[in-house]
Each structure stands twice: as structure tokens, then as C-alpha cells.
Amino acid sequence: MKRILLCLLVISFQLPFSSIAAQTGLKINDLFEGRIIPQEKMVETRVRGKTLAKYQLTYYRSVRLTVTEQEAERLLQLVEADGKGHFASGSDSSQKTVFGKEHNVTFKTQVRKQADKNCFLCYQAHWRGDTKEREVTVIYMEGPVRSLEQLEELLRN
């Protein structure tokens, strides 16, 4: 019984630290750790293992949240700063729908390596009409995939 309790205790201490190490040194890490927007206002997803193998990734972490226009702009600036000096791609689009005009901003960039793994950040903001609130998703990914172009190709297939 003591061994099981000890194992559970060790595992519970390792989980938070393993996720912190992934984005350490990136400006966007403050978002993932709840220092910009409280974590209770975010929906977080973390994936490791075989599910990611076909994308040549070893770790996927995303947060989805609703923020103000200013907060959305700040988050985009952090992602852009982390990708400075690396290849990036982005788009800004609007279209009319049954529900009114919809807007989408997407920005993807490769960021500096973590150990032997390539790392990537994706930012997407979506909103309708003139509303000041934005639904934002920020994704951090790492793995042996060589480039952002290769990652985009793997994700399309």
C-alpha cells in the first residue's frame, strides 16, 4: 500500500513539471501557466503518445479561451515574438454567413528547439460581427517533424 501511495505521489509531482518544461523560455508560456488569463477561464488539452505519431509529434498542448480584443492582440504579439527569426505563416479573413460577418486570424510559426525536438506555435482568433470578444486558441506542438511546412502538410492529410 505504501508503494502505491508513493508511486501516485511521485507521478502527481512529475505531471506539472513535465508540462512546464515544454514551453519554458517562451513568452507564451505565461498564458499556458495561467499568468495572463486565469486557468479556470481556459479549456486545456494535452496529448502525448501514439495518437500524435502520424503527425511526427510527441507533445501537443492547446488552450481555448474567450478574451477581449486587446487580450487577443497581446496573445498574438507573444506568439509572434516567440517566432521571431523563424519561418511563419498567417492569414486574416472575413466572410459573410447566415449569422453575420465572421472573422478569422491565424498565425503559425516555428519556435526555438527544446532539446532535440522542433517546436511550433499556432494562434487562431475567431469572432462574429463587431463584437469585442474573441474566441482564441493557442497551440504548442513539439516533435521530430522538421519544419512548419512539413507539419502543415501532415495535418492536411
Salt bridges, closest charged atoms under 4 A:
ASP30 OD1 - ARG35 NE 2.96
GLU33 OE2 - ARG61 NH1 3.31
GLU44 OE2 - ARG46 NE 2.86
GLU44 OE2 - ARG61 NE 2.53
GLU69 OE1 - LYS132 NZ 3.63
GLU69 OE2 - ARG134 NH2 3.37
GLU102 OE1 - HIS126 NE2 3.73
GLU102 OE2 - ARG128 NE 3.10
GLU135 OE2 - ARG64 NH1 3.81
GLU152 OE2 - LYS108 NZ 3.04
GLU153 OE1 - ARG156 NH2 3.10
